[in-house]
Amino acid sequence: MGEPDNYRAKIVLSIAALVLIVSIVLLFLKFSSGPDFKIVFLNVGQGDSALIRFPGGAKMLVDCGPNREVLNKLGEYLPFYDRTIDYLVITHPDTDHYGGCSDVLKRYEVKKIITNGNEKDGDPYWQVWKKYLALEGAEESVVTANYELNDSGAIIKFFSPTSETARTSDNNSSLAFRLTYGTTTVFFTGDIEERAENDILSRYCATTTIVASCDLLESQYLKVAHHGSDSSSGEDFLKAVSPQYAIISVGKNRFGHPSLRVTRKLERVGAEVWRTDEKNDIIIR
């Protein structure tokens, strides 16, 4: 009786070992295939976070949501052995945009951090952020309108803030930029309000009574400003960007985000509205 039992045990162990080897090979093939361009708008609740993978393999994280949930989301899209973020962009120091960034610094090696230069000294989260920022030793850059970044053919052009808009409100100091790769164009807005939107229109678009189009702003995809708040998404700005798809990063909240008025304006310019609280993570390739 002992010998057949040993034989069966060996067969079971051999099958288990084979399954393990096949699983490891499949996992390796999944993550070692050549890098490709991809943007994932992460469902981090009431906040903003997006992961960009450039065609050369570099990774950019735009905002980190309100808390450490961003780590769970990054774990779904980055292999366990990849602990590097090449660029971390913090559009502005509101907690729902940078609250999870300290956790990102603790888990990942971040090479370059891009901000608008604003500080939030009275915020205890900001003190934690500053602590881990000092420990990280990453290259820090403060950028404003007209700054450009090019990574393996993907071009990011910043349209905001300017010295004028930055003085009007924390939201209007948000970094706003357009990403172009091939025929794909995506406009990221942070939390800019109509004041900053109008400033962008006056600087980069032909002056007309009603802005019908603007080549520098026009984008297939629009990350809707301020979670769909009424304070943002002016009609002229939406017409200028003319998005086919409008992405609203939003979760359960007490602010009424997104505003029904804003979603209707988006529909009137022909945009299909995608919400992270309804569709979960939203992927653009």
DOFI-249046 format. One record per residue (C-alpha): residue number from 0; residue in three letters; x negated, y, z. Coordinates in Angstrom, 3 decimals, always signed. Each point is the difference from the previous one (the first is absolute). Last residue first. Example, Ala and Ser with C-alpha at 12.3 -4.5 7.8 and 13.67 -1.06 7.14 Angstrom:
2
{atom 1, "Ser", {-13.670, -1.060, +7.140}} {atom 0, "Ala", {+1.370, -3.440, +0.660}} 
END
This chain:
285
{atom 284, "Arg", {+4.437, +52.985, -25.087}} {atom 283, "Ile", {+2.431, +1.649, +2.441}} {atom 282, "Ile", {+1.165, -1.849, +3.110}} {atom 281, "Ile", {+2.702, +1.086, +2.443}} {atom 280, "Asp", {-0.111, -1.592, +3.450}} {atom 279, "Asn", {+3.461, -0.481, +1.575}} {atom 278, "Lys", {+2.773, +0.569, -2.565}} {atom 277, "Glu", {+2.628, +1.571, +2.267}} {atom 276, "Asp", {-2.027, +1.761, +2.712}} {atom 275, "Thr", {-2.731, +0.610, -2.596}} {atom 274, "Arg", {+2.401, +1.967, -2.193}} {atom 273, "Trp", {+0.024, -0.047, -3.811}} {atom 272, "Val", {+1.977, +2.659, -1.876}} {atom 271, "Glu", {+0.284, -0.235, -3.795}} {atom 270, "Ala", {-0.778, +3.423, -1.384}} {atom 269, "Gly", {+2.018, +1.625, -2.771}} {atom 268, "Val", {-0.288, +3.646, +1.063}} {atom 267, "Arg", {+3.562, -0.210, +1.345}} {atom 266, "Glu", {-0.843, -3.126, +1.996}} {atom 265, "Leu", {-2.731, +1.850, +1.850}} {atom 264, "Lys", {+2.374, +2.849, +0.794}} {atom 263, "Arg", {+2.505, -2.556, +1.315}} {atom 262, "Thr", {-2.645, -1.540, +2.254}} {atom 261, "Val", {-0.872, +3.464, +1.297}} {atom 260, "Arg", {+3.584, +0.934, +0.883}} {atom 259, "Leu", {+0.507, -3.370, +1.680}} {atom 258, "Ser", {-2.905, +0.923, +2.270}} {atom 257, "Pro", {-2.476, -2.788, +0.641}} {atom 256, "His", {-0.443, +0.364, +2.860}} {atom 255, "Gly", {+2.819, +1.018, +2.360}} {atom 254, "Phe", {-2.410, +1.138, +2.687}} {atom 253, "Arg", {+0.717, -2.656, +2.643}} {atom 252, "Asn", {-2.050, -2.737, -1.678}} {atom 251, "Lys", {-0.042, -3.638, -1.101}} {atom 250, "Gly", {-2.628, -0.252, -2.697}} {atom 249, "Val", {-1.173, +2.024, -2.980}} {atom 248, "Ser", {-2.510, +0.105, -2.827}} {atom 247, "Ile", {+2.057, +1.255, -2.931}} {atom 246, "Ile", {-1.250, -1.004, -3.436}} {atom 245, "Ala", {+1.461, +1.784, -3.030}} {atom 244, "Tyr", {-0.192, -1.789, -3.350}} {atom 243, "Gln", {+0.256, +1.494, -3.486}} {atom 242, "Pro", {-1.492, +3.228, +1.285}} {atom 241, "Ser", {+0.505, +3.392, -1.669}} {atom 240, "Val", {-2.864, +1.736, +1.833}} {atom 239, "Ala", {+1.134, +3.381, -1.317}} {atom 238, "Lys", {+3.692, -0.743, +0.451}} {atom 237, "Leu", {-0.630, -1.155, +3.572}} {atom 236, "Phe", {-1.907, +3.199, +0.755}} {atom 235, "Asp", {+2.737, +2.184, -1.483}} {atom 234, "Glu", {+2.684, -1.813, +2.004}} {atom 233, "Gly", {-1.762, +0.341, +3.335}} {atom 232, "Ser", {-1.111, -3.262, +1.574}} {atom 231, "Ser", {-0.691, +1.180, +3.566}} {atom 230, "Ser", {+1.747, +1.503, +3.018}} {atom 229, "Asp", {+2.987, -2.300, -0.545}} {atom 228, "Ser", {-2.165, -2.932, +1.123}} {atom 227, "Gly", {-0.575, -2.987, -2.289}} {atom 226, "His", {-2.784, -1.573, +2.080}} {atom 225, "His", {-1.940, +3.279, +0.112}} {atom 224, "Ala", {-0.804, +0.104, -3.711}} {atom 223, "Val", {+1.117, -2.686, -2.436}} {atom 222, "Lys", {-2.847, -2.197, -1.233}} {atom 221, "Leu", {+0.635, +0.674, -3.662}} {atom 220, "Tyr", {-0.625, -2.548, -2.748}} {atom 219, "Gln", {-0.130, +0.481, -3.757}} {atom 218, "Ser", {-1.690, +3.364, +0.388}} {atom 217, "Glu", {+0.228, +3.495, -1.491}} {atom 216, "Leu", {-2.151, +2.357, +2.048}} {atom 215, "Leu", {-2.686, +1.159, -2.450}} {atom 214, "Asp", {+2.321, -0.324, -2.998}} {atom 213, "Cys", {+2.679, +2.244, +1.486}} {atom 212, "Ser", {+3.635, -0.332, -1.029}} {atom 211, "Ala", {+3.354, +1.782, +0.266}} {atom 210, "Val", {-1.018, +2.732, +2.412}} {atom 209, "Ile", {+3.009, +2.317, +0.211}} {atom 208, "Thr", {-0.580, +3.732, -0.243}} {atom 207, "Thr", {-3.338, -0.642, -1.650}} {atom 206, "Thr", {-3.622, +0.328, +1.048}} {atom 205, "Ala", {-2.128, -2.693, -1.641}} {atom 204, "Cys", {-1.139, -2.498, +2.595}} {atom 203, "Tyr", {-3.132, -0.373, +2.124}} {atom 202, "Arg", {-0.180, +2.910, +2.412}} {atom 201, "Ser", {+3.635, +1.091, +0.176}} {atom 200, "Leu", {+1.251, -3.584, +0.209}} {atom 199, "Ile", {-2.479, -0.909, +2.743}} {atom 198, "Asp", {+1.086, +3.041, +2.034}} {atom 197, "Asn", {+3.624, -0.996, -0.508}} {atom 196, "Glu", {-0.702, -3.461, +1.415}} {atom 195, "Ala", {-1.877, +1.533, +2.931}} {atom 194, "Arg", {+2.978, +2.167, +0.990}} {atom 193, "Glu", {+2.431, -2.833, -0.827}} {atom 192, "Glu", {-1.498, -2.242, +2.675}} {atom 191, "Ile", {-3.093, -2.190, -0.075}} {atom 190, "Asp", {+0.202, -3.135, +2.159}} {atom 189, "Gly", {-2.597, -2.157, -1.765}} {atom 188, "Thr", {+0.590, +0.585, -3.721}} {atom 187, "Phe", {-1.541, -2.860, -1.961}} {atom 186, "Phe", {+0.633, +0.135, -3.771}} {atom 185, "Val", {-0.576, -3.232, -1.939}} {atom 184, "Thr", {-1.001, -0.294, -3.637}} {atom 183, "Thr", {-0.578, -3.271, -1.877}} {atom 182, "Thr", {-0.957, +0.282, -3.687}} {atom 181, "Gly", {-3.659, -0.730, +0.640}} {atom 180, "Tyr", {-0.578, +0.787, +3.637}} {atom 179, "Thr", {+1.201, +3.362, +1.293}} {atom 178, "Leu", {+0.527, +0.915, +3.651}} {atom 177, "Arg", {+1.629, +3.346, +0.779}} {atom 176, "Phe", {-0.666, +1.748, +3.278}} {atom 175, "Ala", {+1.568, +1.677, +3.007}} {atom 174, "Leu", {-1.970, +0.519, +3.214}} {atom 173, "Ser", {+2.365, +1.356, +2.599}} {atom 172, "Ser", {-0.411, +3.618, +1.161}} {atom 171, "Asn", {+3.652, +0.631, -0.837}} {atom 170, "Asn", {+1.007, -2.474, +2.700}} {atom 169, "Asp", {-2.042, +1.778, +2.668}} {atom 168, "Ser", {+1.749, +3.260, -0.918}} {atom 167, "Thr", {-0.461, +3.329, -1.839}} {atom 166, "Arg", {-3.761, +0.470, +0.431}} {atom 165, "Ala", {-0.948, -3.003, -2.116}} {atom 164, "Thr", {+2.058, +1.381, -2.883}} {atom 163, "Glu", {-2.125, +3.119, -0.458}} {atom 162, "Ser", {-3.417, -1.596, +0.566}} {atom 161, "Thr", {+0.866, -2.608, -2.604}} {atom 160, "Pro", {+1.109, -3.519, +0.756}} {atom 159, "Ser", {+0.667, -1.493, -2.486}} {atom 158, "Phe", {-0.436, -1.012, -3.624}} {atom 157, "Phe", {-2.596, -2.772, +0.443}} {atom 156, "Lys", {-1.045, -1.949, -3.087}} {atom 155, "Ile", {-0.624, -3.741, +0.281}} {atom 154, "Ile", {-1.460, -1.750, -3.026}} {atom 153, "Ala", {-0.162, -3.776, -0.453}} {atom 152, "Gly", {-2.740, -0.870, -2.477}} {atom 151, "Ser", {-2.199, -1.977, +2.370}} {atom 150, "Asp", {+0.464, +2.508, +2.840}} {atom 149, "Asn", {+0.379, +3.681, -0.824}} {atom 148, "Leu", {+0.781, +2.587, +2.677}} {atom 147, "Glu", {+1.062, +3.565, -0.720}} {atom 146, "Tyr", {+0.349, +3.086, +2.226}} {atom 145, "Asn", {+2.217, +2.635, -1.609}} {atom 144, "Ala", {+2.052, +0.709, +3.158}} {atom 143, "Thr", {-1.717, -0.650, +3.323}} {atom 142, "Val", {-2.394, -2.547, +1.433}} {atom 141, "Val", {-1.698, -0.586, +3.344}} {atom 140, "Ser", {-2.450, -2.878, -0.326}} {atom 139, "Glu", {-1.336, -2.344, +2.678}} {atom 138, "Glu", {-2.565, -2.750, -0.557}} {atom 137, "Ala", {+0.659, -2.731, +2.538}} {atom 136, "Gly", {-1.828, -0.204, +3.330}} {atom 135, "Glu", {+2.668, -2.226, +1.500}} {atom 134, "Leu", {-0.685, +0.905, +3.640}} {atom 133, "Ala", {+0.807, +3.676, -0.534}} {atom 132, "Leu", {+3.215, -0.907, -1.819}} {atom 131, "Tyr", {+0.880, -2.377, +2.815}} {atom 130, "Lys", {-0.055, +2.795, +2.554}} {atom 129, "Lys", {+1.636, +2.525, -2.316}} {atom 128, "Trp", {+2.919, -2.374, -0.580}} {atom 127, "Val", {+0.468, -0.533, +3.739}} {atom 126, "Gln", {+0.051, +3.773, +0.520}} {atom 125, "Trp", {+2.486, +0.350, -2.856}} {atom 124, "Tyr", {+2.321, -2.529, +1.603}} {atom 123, "Pro", {+0.017, +2.222, +3.099}} {atom 122, "Asp", {+1.334, +2.918, -2.132}} {atom 121, "Gly", {-0.972, +3.452, +1.279}} {atom 120, "Asp", {-3.127, +0.115, -2.175}} {atom 119, "Lys", {+1.725, -0.433, -3.318}} {atom 118, "Glu", {-2.707, +0.918, -2.512}} {atom 117, "Asn", {+0.291, +0.931, -3.666}} {atom 116, "Gly", {-2.848, -0.777, -2.400}} {atom 115, "Asn", {+2.177, -1.087, -2.919}} {atom 114, "Thr", {-1.348, -3.538, +0.305}} {atom 113, "Ile", {-2.137, -2.532, -1.897}} {atom 112, "Ile", {-1.841, -2.769, +1.860}} {atom 111, "Lys", {-2.743, -1.981, -1.731}} {atom 110, "Lys", {-1.551, -3.389, +0.787}} {atom 109, "Val", {+2.563, -1.580, +2.307}} {atom 108, "Glu", {-1.137, -3.257, +1.604}} {atom 107, "Tyr", {+3.211, -1.661, +1.088}} {atom 106, "Arg", {+1.513, -1.210, +3.279}} {atom 105, "Lys", {-0.599, +2.903, +2.394}} {atom 104, "Leu", {+0.222, +2.642, -2.719}} {atom 103, "Val", {+3.385, -1.376, -1.120}} {atom 102, "Asp", {+1.202, +0.061, +3.600}} {atom 101, "Ser", {-0.940, +3.679, +0.234}} {atom 100, "Cys", {+1.892, +0.604, -3.251}} {atom 99, "Gly", {+3.316, -1.339, +1.303}} {atom 98, "Gly", {+1.321, +3.380, +1.209}} {atom 97, "Tyr", {-1.249, +1.826, -3.139}} {atom 96, "His", {+3.132, +0.509, -2.100}} {atom 95, "Asp", {+2.836, -0.413, +2.504}} {atom 94, "Thr", {-2.178, +1.856, +2.515}} {atom 93, "Asp", {-0.225, +3.162, -2.094}} {atom 92, "Pro", {-3.603, +0.971, -0.724}} {atom 91, "His", {+0.131, +0.580, -3.770}} {atom 90, "Thr", {-0.595, -1.984, -3.211}} {atom 89, "Ile", {-2.408, -2.401, +1.687}} {atom 88, "Val", {-1.955, -1.691, -2.792}} {atom 87, "Leu", {-2.153, -3.002, +0.912}} {atom 86, "Tyr", {-2.391, -0.987, -2.762}} {atom 85, "Asp", {-2.207, -3.089, -0.374}} {atom 84, "Ile", {+1.888, -2.216, +2.441}} {atom 83, "Thr", {-2.089, -3.048, +0.948}} {atom 82, "Arg", {+0.931, -3.010, +2.139}} {atom 81, "Asp", {+0.424, -2.606, -2.724}} {atom 80, "Tyr", {-0.368, -3.423, +1.641}} {atom 79, "Phe", {+3.705, -0.371, +0.774}} {atom 78, "Pro", {+0.963, +0.693, -3.596}} {atom 77, "Leu", {+1.786, +3.328, -0.581}} {atom 76, "Tyr", {+3.661, +0.273, -0.950}} {atom 75, "Glu", {+1.898, -1.575, +2.890}} {atom 74, "Gly", {-2.615, +1.017, +2.566}} {atom 73, "Leu", {+0.449, +3.613, -1.063}} {atom 72, "Lys", {+3.649, -0.246, +1.038}} {atom 71, "Asn", {-0.766, -1.466, +3.397}} {atom 70, "Leu", {-2.617, +2.706, +0.549}} {atom 69, "Val", {+2.459, +2.746, -1.000}} {atom 68, "Glu", {+2.249, -1.145, +2.838}} {atom 67, "Arg", {-2.614, +1.621, +2.255}} {atom 66, "Asn", {+2.001, +3.212, +0.353}} {atom 65, "Pro", {+1.632, +2.985, -1.732}} {atom 64, "Gly", {-0.930, -0.698, -3.628}} {atom 63, "Cys", {-3.593, -0.227, -1.196}} {atom 62, "Asp", {-0.461, +2.708, -2.630}} {atom 61, "Val", {-1.334, -0.637, -3.523}} {atom 60, "Leu", {-2.221, -3.074, +0.129}} {atom 59, "Met", {-2.478, -0.256, -2.856}} {atom 58, "Lys", {-1.689, -3.184, -1.168}} {atom 57, "Ala", {-2.910, -0.520, -2.384}} {atom 56, "Gly", {+0.169, -3.025, -2.316}} {atom 55, "Gly", {-1.023, +1.583, -3.308}} {atom 54, "Pro", {+3.633, +0.114, -1.149}} {atom 53, "Phe", {+0.960, +2.068, +3.063}} {atom 52, "Arg", {+2.083, -1.525, +2.779}} {atom 51, "Ile", {+2.327, +2.539, +1.581}} {atom 50, "Leu", {+1.685, -0.656, +3.348}} {atom 49, "Ala", {+2.833, +2.309, +1.011}} {atom 48, "Ser", {+1.163, +1.195, +3.407}} {atom 47, "Asp", {+2.697, +2.419, +1.088}} {atom 46, "Gly", {+2.279, +0.067, +3.028}} {atom 45, "Gln", {+3.316, -1.122, +1.369}} {atom 44, "Gly", {-0.571, -3.737, -0.325}} {atom 43, "Val", {-3.333, -1.297, -1.281}} {atom 42, "Asn", {+1.275, -1.385, -3.312}} {atom 41, "Leu", {-3.171, +0.319, -2.028}} {atom 40, "Phe", {-0.021, +1.737, -3.362}} {atom 39, "Val", {-2.291, -2.365, -1.875}} {atom 38, "Ile", {-2.041, +1.319, -2.912}} {atom 37, "Lys", {-1.831, -2.334, -2.361}} {atom 36, "Phe", {-2.836, +0.118, -2.520}} {atom 35, "Asp", {-1.769, -3.301, -0.511}} {atom 34, "Pro", {-2.901, -1.736, +1.645}} {atom 33, "Gly", {-1.293, -3.190, -1.621}} {atom 32, "Ser", {+1.132, -3.215, +1.661}} {atom 31, "Ser", {-1.733, -0.681, +3.298}} {atom 30, "Phe", {+3.102, +0.380, +2.172}} {atom 29, "Lys", {+2.306, -2.525, -1.626}} {atom 28, "Leu", {-2.818, -2.313, -1.081}} {atom 27, "Phe", {-1.287, -0.182, +3.566}} {atom 26, "Leu", {+3.466, -0.745, +1.358}} {atom 25, "Leu", {+0.477, -2.722, -2.613}} {atom 24, "Val", {-3.383, -1.532, +0.883}} {atom 23, "Ile", {+0.760, +0.120, +3.728}} {atom 22, "Ser", {+3.397, -1.633, -0.519}} {atom 21, "Val", {-1.519, -2.724, -2.209}} {atom 20, "Ile", {-2.628, -0.742, +2.664}} {atom 19, "Leu", {+2.619, -0.148, +2.766}} {atom 18, "Val", {+2.259, -2.290, -2.032}} {atom 17, "Leu", {-2.964, -2.294, -0.713}} {atom 16, "Ala", {-0.956, -0.103, +3.680}} {atom 15, "Ala", {+3.586, -0.856, +0.974}} {atom 14, "Ile", {+0.082, -2.758, -2.627}} {atom 13, "Ser", {-3.299, -1.440, +1.260}} {atom 12, "Leu", {+1.162, +0.179, +3.619}} {atom 11, "Val", {+3.223, -1.856, -0.859}} {atom 10, "Ile", {-1.923, -2.664, -1.948}} {atom 9, "Lys", {-2.489, -0.420, +2.868}} {atom 8, "Ala", {+2.864, -0.411, +2.467}} {atom 7, "Arg", {+1.574, -2.600, -2.252}} {atom 6, "Tyr", {-3.278, -1.961, -0.093}} {atom 5, "Asn", {-0.398, +0.234, +3.762}} {atom 4, "Asp", {+3.535, -1.338, +0.465}} {atom 3, "Pro", {-0.700, -2.794, -2.489}} {atom 2, "Glu", {-3.163, -0.969, +2.008}} {atom 1, "Gly", {+1.618, +0.101, +3.461}} {atom 0, "Met", {+2.847, -2.427, -0.819}} 
END
